[in-house]
Amino acid sequence: MRLSICWSLAFCALFSAPLWAQPALPDAATVSQPEGWADDLALAIPEDLNPDPNILEINLEAVIREMEIVPGTLTPVWTYNGSLPGPLIRAKVGDRVIVHFKNSLPEDTSVHWHGLRVPNDQDGVPGFTMDPVRPGEVFTYDFVLPDAGTFWYHPHVNSAAQVGWGLYGPLIVDDPNEPDFGDEQVLVFSDMGVDEQGQFRPMDSGGSAGFLFGREGEVLLVNGKVKPTLLVRQGKPQRWRIINATRSRYYTLRYKRAPLVKIGGDGGLAARSETRDEFKLVPSERLDLIFTPPDEPGSEGFLRWYPTNRGYGTTYYRVPEDIMRIVTVDAEPVQAAPVPEELIPYEPLDLSNAIEREINLTIAFDKDGKVVMGINGIPHERAIPIEAKVGTTEIWTINNDTDFSHPFHMHGFFFQVLDEGWIPQWKDSVDVPFKTSLRLAVHFDDRPGMWMYHCHILDHAEVGMMGHLHVMP
C-alpha cells in the first residue's frame, strides 16, 4: 500500500509541475540538419567559368546518356550536361548569366528560360525569338536576372517529347535581402513513360485520347530518382523549392496531413504565408514552402502524390503514390519559430486604365476525328497575334469551357491573379480549372517582341492550345 501511495504521489507531482519547470526543447536555429540529410537528392552544379562574382558563365550541352530508370535496364535519357535533371543554375538578382549551349542531340532544340523576364531574343522559342539550335551547333544565351524566384529551363522544340525524355533543369535566383528561412532543398518533380525494357513509350501513344488527356509517365521521379530519401529532424524546418517539370501531370501533395506552409512560388515570395495540409502543383508551376517534420525520432513516412481532378476521367482508378521517403533521425526534437504571416510588401498593379481582353481555351475535332485545340477556336499555326504596347496594363479573362483543366503560362511577363481567395503574388503559370474562368492582370514593361502564351500540358500545346502576343514599342 505504501508503495502504491508513493507512486501515485510521484505521478501527480510530475504532471502537476508548473510549465516553466518542464524541460524546454532546443531552439531549431541552434542545431543543424542531420548529417548527409539531402545527399540522395543532390543536383549537379555547373562549373562557373567567370571569376567575376556578378557573372555566372557556364557550358550547357544537350546530350543523350544511358541511365537506369527501370531497375536492371538502361534508358537513353535526353539530358543537359549528362545529368537528370539538368544542373542547378543558381545566381542572385542583378547577376549576368552567360550560357554557352551546345546541341549534341539528333534533332533541333533550344533552351527556354521558364518564368524569367529576359529580353525577347533570349526567350528560346524558335520561329519567334531565334532560330532553332541544330545538331552540332552552339548558341550563347546572355541576359541579366531581374527577379528573385524559383524558375526552370527546358526546350521549346518538340517540347512534349523532349521534356518527356528528360530535358529540364532548375534555376534559382536568390535575393540577398530576403529573410532567412533556413536550410533549403530544390526538388524537381517529373515523370517518365518507359516500358519494362527501359525504352520510351511512343510520344503519340493513345492517339487523340492521349493528346486530349495529356500523357503521364508511370515512373515518378524526384531529382531524377525513384523514391529518394530525405533525412529530417523532428521540429527542424526545411525550405523546399518545388518545380513541376512534367509534361502533363498535376500534383496534389500531402505528408500525413501535416501542416505545410507556403511562402511563395513562381515569382518569389508571396505577400503572406499560407498553411494547409496539402497543395496542388500544376505542370510548369513552382511551390516554395516550409516543411517542419512532425514525426517521432526513428520513424519514417512518404511524401505522396494524390490524384487531382483535372477533368473527365482524370481520377478514374487512380491511387496515391509514394514519391519521396522521409526518415526522421534518432535525435532530440527541436522547437521551431513560427513562419511569419506577413512576408513582403506587395503593390497591386494600377488597373485604372487597363485594357480588357478575353482568352478562350478551346477543344474541337477535325473531320478525321483528331483532336484540335486552340485559343479562341484557332490552333496556334493559324493564329493571328494579339497586339499590345509597351507600358500598358491589361486584364485577361481566361475562359475554360472545356472538360479539362489547363495550366496557363505566359512567356516573358509576370501577372497577378485578380480572383478572390488568391494571396497576392507574382505568377507566370496558373491553373484554369475546367468549366471556370480566371482573371489576371499583366503589365508590359519595356521588352518588345513576339511572346508565347499557352497551356503547359505540353500535349495540349502540341495540338494547338498556344497563342502569340506581339508587344510593340
N, C-alpha and C positions, 0 to 999 in steps of 0.2 A: 504493500500500500504506500509506504514512504517513497519507494522508487517511482511509482506512478505519479504521486503528487509532485515530486521534484521535476519529473519530465514535463508535466503539464505546466508547471511554473516557468520552466526554461523556454518552452514553446511559446507561451504567452508573452514572455519578456522579449523574445526575439522579434515577434511580429507587432508588438506594441511600441517598439523603439521609435523615436522621432525620425522623420525622413532625413534630417541632417546627419543622423548617426549612421545611415546606410552607406556602404562603400560606393563612391562615385565611379562611373565608367571613365576611362581615359578619354581626353579630347581627341577626336578623329584627326584634327590638324597636326597632332604631335607624333603620329605614327605613320608608317609608310604602307603602301600596298604590299601584299605577300610577295616574297621573292619569286621572280620569274612569272609574275601574275598574268602577263599578256604575251608570253613567248610564243604560244601556239597561234597567235593572231598577228604576228609580226608582218609588216609590209616592207617591200623593197624600197630603198631610198636611193634616188639617182645621185650621181656624183655632180657636185657643183663645180663647173669649170671656170668660174669667175671669182677672183679674190675680193671684189667689191661687196661689202655686206648688204648693199641695197640692190644688188643684181643677182638673180638666180639664173644661171645658164646651164642647160643640160642637153644631153643627147637622148632622143626617144626613137626607138625603132619598132615598127610593127613587124612581127616575125612569128612564124609558126613553131611551136615547141610541143613535143610529146609529153603528156602528163598523165598521171594516174588519177582519173576522176572516179571511174568504177574500179573497185579493188581488183587487182590482177590483170588489168587491161590498160592499154595506152590510148589516149585521145589526142589527136592533132589540134591542140588548142591555139587559137589566134591570140597573140599576146602583145603587150608593149614591154619591150626590153626582156622578154622571156619569162615574165612573172604574171601570175594570176592572183588578184587583179594587177593592173599596171602599177608602176612605182608611185608612192605617195609624193606628190609635188606640194611643197609647203613653203610659204613665204609670208611676208607681212604687208599690211596696207601700204601702198605707195611704192612697193618694190617693182622693179622692171624684171620681166620674165622673158628669157630667150630660149626657145625650144628648137633645136635642130632635128627635124623629124625626117626619118628615112623610112620609105615603104619597101619592105622586103617580102611582101605578100604577092600572090599570083594575080591580084586584081587591084583596081584603083581603090584608093581610100582617102581619108582626110582626118583631121582632129577638130572636133567641135568642143569649145570650152563652155560646158553647160552651166548657165547662170551668170557667167562673168560678163560685165559690161565693158566689153572690148571694142576697139574700132571695128567698123563693118568688115574691112578686108582681112580681119583676123578671126572671123567667126567660124570659118571652116566648113562652109556649105558650098560645094562645087555647083557651078551653074548660076550662082547668085553672088557669092563673095570671093570666089577664087576658082582656079582650075583644079580638077582632081589631081592628087599626087599619084602618079602612075608607078607601076612596079619598077624598082631600082632608082626612083627619083628621090631627091631631098628637097624639103621646103622648110624655111625658117619662119616660125611664128615669133612675134616680138611685140609685147604690149606691157602696159603698166596696170597694176592691180588697184582699182579704186575703192573696193569694198571688202569688209571682213565677211567671212561666212564659210559654209561647207559647200563645196562645188565638186564637179567631177568632169571627166573628159571621155569622149567616145567618138566613133566615126559618124559622118553624115553621108556615107555612100553605102548603098545596100545595107542600111543600118540594122534592120531586124536580124539579118543573118550574121553580120559581123559582130554586133553586140552579143547575140546569142552564142557565138563561138568563142567569146572571151575578151573582146576588145573594149575595155573600160578601165578607168583608174580614178583614184580620189585626188582632190586638190583642195587644200585648206589654206585660207588666208586669215592670218592672225591679226588682232588689233591689240597693240601693246597697252592700250588704255582700258581694255576690257577687264571686268572683275575676274579674280582668280577663282575658278570653280574646281580646282584640284586636278587630280590625275585623270588623264584623258586617253580614250581609245577610239580610233577610227574603225568603223565596222561597215564593210561593203557587202550588201546583200545581193545575191544573184542566184540564178538557176541555170541549168544546162540540160538540154534534151539529148540524151545519149542512149544507145541500146546496150544490150548485155555484152557486146564486144567492144564497147567504148567508142563506137562511131557515132557521129552526129546524126540525129534524125533529120529527114528531109525538111528543108525550110518551108516547103509548101504542103506539109502533111495535113490531112484533113480537108484540103481544098478550100472552098468558100467558107465552110464551117470553121476551119482553122483561123481564117482571117477574121471572121465575124466575132468569135470568142476571144481571139488572141491566144497565141501558143505559149504555154508554160512548160519549162523543163521540169522533169520529175526529180532531178538531183538538186537539192537546195544547198547553197554554199554561203559561208561567211568568210570573207577574206580568202576566197578560193579553196576553202576546206569544208568537208562534211562534218558537222557537229564538232567544231573545235572546242577546246576547253579554256575557260577563263577562271582564274583564281581570284577569290574575293575574301574580304574580312568583314564579319558582321558589323554593320554600322559605319563602315568606311566608304564614303561615296566615290563613285566613278562617273566621269562625264563621257557619255557615248555620243559620238558624231556618226549618225547612221545614214547611209546612202542606198537608195533603192536603184540598183543598176540593172534590173531585169528588163526584158523586152515587153512583158505583159502582166506580170504577177503583182497583185495587191497583197500587202501585208497587214494583218491585224496582229499586233504584238502584245504579248502578255507574259508575265512571270508570276505565277501562283497568285494572281490578283494583288500582288504587292504594289504599293504606290510608285508611280513613275512621274518625274517632274520634268515637263517640257520647258526649256528655256529659249528655244529658237528653232530655226530650220534653214530654209533656202538662203535667205539674205542676212544671216547673222542673228543676233539676239532679238527676241520679241520684246514688246513693251512690258509685258508681265509674264510671270511663270504660270504654269497650269499643271495641276496634279490630277492624274487619272490612274486607273489600274490597267488601261490598255490604250494604245494609239494605233491609228491607221496610217499607212505609208503607201502612196501610190507610185507607179513607175516614174522615175526621174526625180522624185521628191526627196528632201532630206529632213532629218529629225535630229535635233540637238537636245539631249535630255540628261538628267541626273538620276542615276540608279544607286540607291542605298541598300546594300544587301541585308535582307531581313532574317536569314536562316541561322539556326544554331551552328556553332563551330562543329566541323566534322560531317556536315550534311552536304547534299548536292541536289541539284534540280536542273531544269532545262528552260531556257528562253524558247517560247513556242510561237509558231506561225498558226494562225487560225483563219479559216475560210472567210472571205469578205463577200457580201452580196453586191456584186457589181453588175447585175443584170440577169436576164433569163438564163437559168440553168447553171450559173457560175458557182453555186454551192452544192449542187446535187452530188451526193455520195462523196463529199469531201470530208476529211477528218483532220484534226490538228496534227501538226508535225513538229518534232523537236529540231531546233536549228543550232543551238549553242549550249554546251554543257557548262553549268556554273557550279564550281566547287568552293564551299566555304571552308577555309583552312581552320585547323585546330589551334586557334589563338584567341586571346581575350577580346571580347567585343569592345567596341568603342562608341562614343556618343558624337553624332554629327550635328553641326549647327544647321538650322533650317535654311532652305533656299529662300532668298528674299522674294517677296511677291512682285515688287516693282524692280524692273531691271534697267531699262534705259529710257531716256526721253524719246518721245516719238511724235513727230509732227505730221498730221494728215495732209494730203495734197489739197491744194486750193481748187475747189470744183466750181467756183462761181462762173467761170467762162468755159467749162468743159463741154466738149463735143460728144454727143451721144451716138453710139453705134451698136447695132445688133449683129451677133455672130451666131449662126445656126449650124449645129453639128448634125450632119445628115447621113443616112444609110439607105441605099437602094440596091436594086439588082438589074443587071443588063439583060438583053434578050436571050442570052445563053445561060442565065441563072447565076452568073458570077456576081459576087458582092462588090459594090462600088460605093465608097464613102466620099464625103466631101464637106466643104464649107459652103453654106447657103446653096446646097444642092449641086455644087460644081466640084469635081475632083481637081486635085492640085495641078495636073498637067494642062488643064484648060482654064485655070483660074486667072482672073484679072486682079492685079494687086490693089489692095486698099492703099489710098494715099493719105498721108499725114504730114504735118510740118514740124520742123524743129521748134521747140519752145512751147508747143501746145500740150494740153492735157485732155485726155479722152476718157469717157466712161463706156466700157464694153459690157453689154449684157450677153452672156454666153448661154444660149438656149440649147438644151439637150432633150429633144422629144423622142429620142431613140430608146430602144430596150436595153441598152448597155451604157455603163458609166464610161467617161472619158477623162483621163488626166490631161488637162490643157496646159501647154507650155509655150511661153513666148520667148523668142531669142532676143538677146541684147538689152532688155529693159526689165526692171523690177515693176511689180504692180502691187496695189493694196486691194484686198477684198473688202467690199463695202457691205456685204450682207451682215445681218445681226448675228451675234454669237461668236464672231471672229475676234480673237485677241489681235490688236494691231501689230503687224509685222510685214516685212517685205518678202514677196513671193515671186517666183518665176514659173512654178508648177503648182497646179491645184486641181483637185478632183471636181468634176461636174457630174454628180450622180444622175442616173437615168431618170427621165421624166421630170427634170428640175431645170432651174436657171440659176445663174450666178452672176453678180455684178462686180466688176473690178475697175479700178482707176489706174491709169498709167500716164506718166509724163515723159514726153520725148525730148531728151536732152540733146546736146549738140553732137550727135553721131549719125549723120545722114547715111542713107544706103538702103539696100533691099534686105529685109529681115524675114525670117520664117516664123510662123506660129502653127502649132499642130497638136494633135492628140499624141501623147507619148506612150500609148500602146503601139509599139512600132509596127505591128502588123496592120493596125488601122491607118497609120500614116502611109504605109506601103501601098494601100489600095485607095488613097486619095484624100484622107482627112488631114489636109495640110493647106495652109494659105500663105500668101505673100503680103508683106507690109512694106510699102515704099515710103520711107521717111525722107522728105525733101528739105533742102536748105531753106 
